Amino acid sequence: MRDLKELNEKIAKACSFLNEKPFTNKKVSRAELFEEEKNYLHKPPQKPYAFFDWKKLTVDPGHCIKINPDGHCYSVPIEYIGKEVIVQLSKDEVIILEPNCCRTIAKHQRCSVGQAHKTYILPQRLTESEKYFRADRQQYRERFEKYGLSVTLTDQLLNRFYESSQTKLYIQKQLKAILKLYSRMEIETSLRAFSINLAIEECLKKDMVELRLIRLVACRIARQLRDSKQSSSFNPNYETPKHDNIRKNYYHWYPY
C-alpha cells in the first residue's frame, strides 16, 4: 500500500466481504439483515453534532444573562431574576435551562458579532415598560393620535424621525420623550395637550423638531392661552362680595 487512498479501498473490500458472508449458524448475512432492519432505524439528525460549553450564571435585574467574553445579554423569563440558571452554549445557539430539572426556559440564536454588548430579548419576554419603549411606528401613531394630534401631523412627525439618518434607539428615545410631555409637562391639564399639539405643528412648519423647542413653544402657547382667558373674563366693575360672618369684611377692610 502506497497511500491512504489505497488503504481505504482495501478496507472497503474487506468490509463488503465480511458483510456479505453468511453467519455460521444462519443462512443470512449481515448485509441482508441490515436491509430488513434499516426501516426501523431513526433518521439521522438534521444538524451536525455540535460541541457545547456549560455555564452556571445568575439572572440580572433586567431578566437577562451576560455571556462573557463577548458581553452579549440574552433574556430569560422575568420570574428567574436573581436566580441561577444553567446555560448551554454552542457556536450558533444559547440554550438556557432550569437548574433543578434542566428544562429549557429560553433559546436564542447566538450573536456572531464581536464584543458589541448587545441585549437580545424575545418578544414574549418583554415587560410592559419594555414594550412601551420598544414600540413600533404604528404604536407611536396610535399614542400621538390618542392625545389629539391629527393624522396628518402625526405622519409628518414620524416621517421626520424615521426617514432621518438617526439610529433606531435615538428615534425611540426622542418619541418617548415627546410623549412624556403630555403627562409630565408643567402646564395645566386643560391646556397641556392642546398646547403641545400646536407646538409640534409650529416646529414641523419650521423644520426644527426638537424636544427642547417643542417644550419652549408649548410653554409660550399655554401662557398666551392663559393670558387671553384671563383678559376675556376680566370685569372692571367687579366688587368683592361682602361676608356677614367675617369681622370687617374684605370690601370694607381698609378705612380708606
BELDA-V531205 format. One record per backbone hydrogen bond with DSSP energy under -1.0 kcal/mol. CO is the residue of the C=O (numbers start at 1). NH is the residue of the N-H. Records with the same first field share a line. If there is no record, write none. Layout:
BEGIN
CO = NH + NH
END
This chain:
BEGIN
3 = 7
4 = 8
5 = 9
6 = 10
7 = 11
8 = 12
9 = 13
10 = 14
11 = 15
12 = 16
13 = 17
14 = 18
15 = 19
16 = 20
19 = 31
28 = 23
29 = 33
30 = 34
31 = 35
32 = 36
33 = 37
34 = 38
37 = 40
53 = 89
55 = 87
57 = 85
59 = 82
60 = 63
63 = 76
64 = 60
65 = 74
67 = 71
72 = 67
73 = 120
74 = 65
77 = 80
78 = 81
80 = 83
83 = 59
85 = 57
86 = 97
87 = 55
88 = 95
89 = 53
92 = 110
93 = 90
94 = 108
95 = 88
96 = 105 + 106
97 = 86
98 = 102
103 = 98
106 = 96
108 = 94
114 = 116
118 = 73
120 = 75
122 = 125
123 = 126
127 = 131
128 = 132
129 = 133
130 = 134
136 = 140
137 = 141
138 = 142
139 = 143
140 = 144
141 = 145
142 = 146
144 = 149
145 = 148
150 = 154
151 = 155
152 = 156
153 = 157
154 = 158
155 = 159
156 = 160
157 = 161
158 = 162
159 = 163
161 = 164
167 = 171
168 = 172
169 = 173
170 = 174
171 = 175
172 = 176
173 = 177
174 = 178
175 = 179
176 = 180
180 = 183 + 184
181 = 185
185 = 187
188 = 191 + 192
191 = 195
192 = 196
193 = 197
194 = 198
195 = 199
196 = 200
197 = 201
198 = 202
199 = 203
200 = 204
201 = 205
202 = 206
203 = 208
208 = 210
210 = 214
211 = 215
212 = 216
213 = 217
214 = 218
215 = 219
216 = 220
217 = 221
218 = 222
219 = 223
220 = 224
221 = 225
222 = 226
223 = 227
224 = 228
225 = 229
226 = 230
227 = 231
228 = 232
229 = 233
235 = 238
243 = 246
250 = 253
END
